């Protein structure tokens, strides 16, 4: 009912703008359709609008606006809209979405657009794009390590944020620890990067401090991403799996295609 009332109010305001007036003073009514987010399994997220400043920003249920969209009055001359979902462990300040220090990035999907509308109504079909690389760690081809496996991993990168409207990565130190999840499987997340400034640390955690400990190995993960041509500018980032092993010479790591999913790359380290 509230959405219908808003729509009626928007219509009356549009009709109130005389064609004899300078129509730059009349707003454009922007409808953002989030049905594609729902199609990919996302039921909620955040919608943001800005011009020279933030106009509106709201957590929304995508299911509640299915096939109707989210409507917002924006400046006619220039405005921006963004939709994103999966922003766990992120904090949003103005236009910058950044990973909370010490946390692992969430599985962020996003759409951003800048526009200058020439009509009274403008519709945006927000198509979600994948803003993270999921890293699956394998031990002898298994996603589960031996129960006595002593080490943990730390992924380090040069970007820890994103401009929500351009989807460009923002520089800032990123550091995330990886250990077994509730199912005993090991996964890491790397947010979108500007370059392959990546390190993988293998460390022995201190008792009672899973995120601290002695670093035994440091691997130049970025050089391997570079060698295989990983594309951080792709609209939808691809995922990789990292196979871990030990030899008399030390630790060995290979980054390979995640079997069964053609979105995964194949890297040899």
C-alpha positions as CSV (number, residue, x, y, z in Angstrom):
1,X,0.0,0.0,0.0
2,X,2.9,2.4,0.9
3,X,4.6,1.7,-2.4
4,X,1.3,2.4,-4.3
5,X,0.8,5.6,-2.4
6,X,4.4,6.6,-3.3
7,X,3.7,5.8,-6.9
8,X,0.6,7.9,-6.9
9,X,2.5,10.8,-5.3
10,X,5.2,10.5,-7.9
11,X,2.7,10.6,-10.7
12,X,1.0,13.7,-9.4
13,X,4.4,15.5,-9.1
14,X,5.3,14.5,-12.6
15,X,2.0,15.9,-13.9
16,X,2.6,19.1,-11.8
17,X,5.7,20.0,-13.9
18,X,4.5,22.3,-16.7
19,X,6.0,21.7,-20.2
20,X,6.6,25.5,-20.2
21,X,8.9,25.2,-17.3
22,X,12.6,24.4,-17.3
23,X,12.3,20.6,-16.9
24,X,15.7,20.4,-15.3
25,X,14.0,21.5,-12.1
26,X,11.7,18.5,-12.3
27,X,13.0,15.2,-10.9
28,X,13.2,11.9,-12.8
29,X,11.4,9.0,-11.2
30,X,13.9,6.1,-11.3
31,X,12.6,2.5,-10.9
32,X,15.3,-0.1,-10.2
33,X,14.3,-3.6,-11.1
34,X,16.1,-6.3,-8.9
35,X,14.4,-9.4,-10.4
36,X,17.8,-10.7,-11.7
37,X,19.1,-10.7,-8.1
38,X,16.2,-12.9,-7.1
39,X,16.8,-15.2,-10.1
40,X,20.3,-15.8,-8.9
41,X,19.0,-16.7,-5.4
42,X,19.4,-13.4,-3.5
43,X,16.4,-12.4,-1.5
44,X,17.6,-9.1,0.0
45,X,20.2,-6.4,-0.3
46,X,20.7,-2.7,-0.4
47,X,19.7,0.0,-2.9
48,X,21.5,3.3,-3.0
49,X,20.9,6.5,-5.0
50,X,23.2,9.6,-5.1
51,X,23.6,12.8,-7.0
52,X,26.0,15.3,-5.6
53,X,25.2,13.7,-2.3
54,X,23.4,10.6,-1.0
55,X,19.7,10.8,-1.9
56,X,18.3,7.5,-0.5
57,X,19.8,4.3,0.9
58,X,17.8,1.4,2.1
59,X,18.0,-2.3,3.0
60,X,15.2,-3.9,0.9
61,X,13.6,-7.3,0.4
62,X,14.0,-8.1,-3.3
63,X,11.1,-10.5,-3.0
64,X,8.8,-7.7,-1.8
65,X,9.5,-5.6,-4.9
66,X,9.6,-8.4,-7.4
67,X,8.2,-7.3,-10.8
68,X,7.5,-3.8,-9.4
69,X,10.9,-2.5,-8.6
70,X,12.1,0.2,-6.2
71,X,11.1,3.8,-7.1
72,X,13.1,6.9,-6.2
73,X,13.0,10.6,-7.3
74,X,16.4,11.7,-8.5
75,X,17.9,14.8,-10.1
76,X,17.3,15.0,-13.8
77,X,20.7,16.2,-14.8
78,X,22.9,13.5,-13.1
79,X,22.4,10.7,-10.7
80,X,23.7,7.3,-9.8
81,X,22.1,4.1,-8.6
82,X,23.6,0.9,-7.0
83,X,22.3,-2.4,-5.9
84,X,24.3,-5.0,-4.0
85,X,23.8,-8.1,-2.0
86,X,26.1,-10.4,0.1
87,X,27.9,-7.5,1.8
88,X,28.7,-9.5,5.0
89,X,31.7,-8.1,6.8
90,X,31.6,-4.9,4.8
91,X,31.0,-1.3,6.0
92,X,29.6,1.4,3.7
93,X,30.8,5.0,4.0
94,X,29.5,7.4,1.4
95,X,30.4,5.7,-1.9
96,X,33.0,3.3,-0.6
97,X,32.2,-0.3,0.5
98,X,35.1,-1.7,2.5
99,X,35.9,-5.0,4.2
100,X,35.9,-4.6,7.9
101,X,39.6,-4.9,9.0
102,X,40.4,-8.4,10.3
103,X,37.4,-10.0,8.5
104,X,37.1,-12.0,5.3
105,X,35.2,-10.4,2.5
106,X,31.6,-11.5,1.9
107,X,30.3,-12.9,-1.4
108,X,29.4,-9.5,-2.8
109,X,27.2,-9.2,-6.0
110,X,26.6,-5.7,-7.3
111,X,25.3,-3.4,-10.0
112,X,26.1,0.3,-10.4
113,X,25.0,2.9,-13.0
114,X,25.4,6.6,-13.6
115,X,22.8,8.3,-15.8
116,X,21.4,11.6,-17.0
117,X,17.7,11.0,-17.8
118,X,15.9,13.0,-20.5
119,X,12.4,11.8,-19.6
120,X,10.2,11.9,-16.5
121,X,10.7,8.2,-15.9
122,X,13.8,6.0,-16.1
123,X,14.0,2.2,-15.6
124,X,17.2,0.4,-14.5
125,X,17.4,-3.4,-15.0
126,X,19.9,-4.2,-12.3
127,X,22.0,-7.2,-13.3
128,X,24.2,-8.5,-10.5
129,X,27.9,-9.0,-11.1
130,X,30.2,-11.1,-9.0
131,X,32.8,-9.0,-7.2
132,X,34.8,-11.7,-5.4
133,X,37.1,-14.6,-6.2
134,X,36.2,-17.7,-4.1
135,X,39.3,-19.8,-3.3
136,X,38.8,-23.4,-2.4
137,X,41.7,-25.1,-0.6
138,X,42.2,-28.8,-1.4
139,X,44.3,-31.4,0.5
140,X,45.1,-34.4,-1.7
141,X,42.1,-33.5,-3.8
142,X,39.9,-33.3,-0.8
143,X,38.3,-30.1,0.6
144,X,39.0,-31.4,4.1
145,X,42.4,-31.6,5.7
146,X,43.6,-34.3,8.0
147,X,42.2,-33.6,11.5
148,X,45.8,-33.2,12.8
149,X,46.7,-30.7,10.0
150,X,48.4,-27.9,12.0
151,X,48.6,-25.0,9.7
152,X,46.3,-22.2,8.7
153,X,46.4,-19.8,5.7
154,X,46.4,-16.0,5.5
155,X,45.5,-14.3,2.2
156,X,46.9,-10.8,1.7
157,X,45.9,-8.3,-1.1
158,X,46.3,-4.7,-2.0
159,X,42.6,-3.7,-2.3
160,X,39.9,-4.1,0.3
161,X,37.0,-2.0,-1.0
162,X,34.9,-1.0,-4.0
163,X,33.2,2.1,-5.3
164,X,29.5,1.1,-5.3
165,X,28.6,3.0,-8.4
166,X,31.6,2.3,-10.7
167,X,32.4,-1.1,-9.1
168,X,36.1,-0.1,-9.3
169,X,38.3,-1.6,-6.6
170,X,39.7,0.7,-3.9
171,X,43.2,0.3,-2.5
172,X,43.6,-0.7,1.1
173,X,45.3,-3.6,2.9
174,X,43.3,-6.8,2.9
175,X,44.2,-9.7,5.2
176,X,41.9,-12.7,5.8
177,X,42.6,-15.9,7.6
178,X,41.4,-19.3,6.3
179,X,40.7,-22.4,8.3
180,X,38.2,-25.2,8.4
181,X,34.5,-24.2,8.4
182,X,31.7,-26.0,10.2
183,X,31.8,-28.8,7.6
184,X,35.6,-29.1,7.8
185,X,36.1,-27.5,4.4
186,X,38.5,-24.6,3.7
187,X,37.4,-21.5,1.7
188,X,38.9,-18.0,1.3
189,X,37.5,-14.9,-0.5
190,X,39.5,-12.3,-2.3
191,X,37.6,-9.1,-3.2
192,X,38.1,-7.5,-6.6
193,X,41.7,-6.2,-7.1
194,X,43.4,-3.7,-9.3
195,X,46.4,-6.0,-9.8
196,X,47.9,-9.3,-8.7
197,X,49.3,-7.9,-5.4
198,X,48.6,-11.2,-3.6
199,X,50.4,-13.2,-0.9
200,X,49.6,-16.5,0.7
201,X,51.0,-17.0,4.2
202,X,51.1,-20.5,5.8
203,X,51.3,-20.1,9.6
204,X,51.2,-22.2,12.7
205,X,48.5,-20.7,15.0
206,X,49.2,-19.9,18.6
207,X,47.2,-21.9,21.2
208,X,43.8,-20.1,21.6
209,X,44.6,-17.6,18.8
210,X,43.6,-19.0,15.4
211,X,44.5,-15.7,13.6
212,X,48.0,-15.3,15.1
213,X,51.1,-17.5,14.9
214,X,54.5,-18.2,13.4
215,X,54.6,-17.8,9.6
216,X,56.4,-20.8,8.1
217,X,55.9,-20.1,4.4
218,X,55.1,-17.1,2.2
219,X,53.9,-17.7,-1.4
220,X,53.8,-15.1,-4.1
221,X,50.2,-15.9,-5.1
222,X,49.9,-12.8,-7.3
223,X,52.7,-14.0,-9.6
224,X,50.9,-17.2,-10.3
225,X,47.6,-15.3,-11.0
226,X,49.6,-13.1,-13.3
227,X,51.1,-16.0,-15.1
228,X,47.8,-17.6,-15.9
229,X,46.2,-14.3,-17.0
230,X,43.6,-13.9,-14.2
231,X,41.4,-11.0,-15.2
232,X,40.4,-8.8,-12.3
233,X,38.5,-6.5,-14.7
234,X,36.0,-9.2,-15.8
235,X,32.4,-8.3,-15.0
236,X,32.0,-11.5,-13.1
237,X,35.2,-12.7,-11.3
238,X,36.2,-16.3,-11.7
239,X,36.9,-18.7,-8.8
240,X,39.9,-20.9,-8.2
241,X,40.9,-23.9,-6.1
242,X,44.3,-24.2,-4.4
243,X,45.8,-27.7,-3.9
244,X,48.2,-27.8,-1.0
245,X,50.9,-30.4,-0.4
246,X,54.2,-30.9,1.3
247,X,57.5,-32.3,0.0
248,X,61.0,-32.5,1.3
249,X,61.6,-29.1,-0.2
250,X,58.7,-27.5,1.7
251,X,55.1,-26.6,0.8
252,X,53.8,-26.9,-2.7
253,X,50.7,-25.1,-3.9
254,X,48.9,-25.4,-7.2
255,X,45.8,-23.4,-8.3
256,X,43.6,-25.4,-10.5
257,X,40.1,-25.4,-12.1
258,X,37.4,-26.2,-9.6
259,X,36.2,-29.4,-11.1
260,X,32.5,-29.4,-12.1
261,X,32.2,-25.6,-12.6
262,X,33.5,-23.9,-15.8
263,X,33.8,-20.6,-14.0
264,X,37.1,-21.7,-12.4
265,X,40.6,-21.0,-13.7
266,X,43.6,-23.3,-13.9
267,X,46.8,-22.0,-12.4
268,X,50.1,-24.0,-11.7
269,X,52.2,-22.7,-8.9
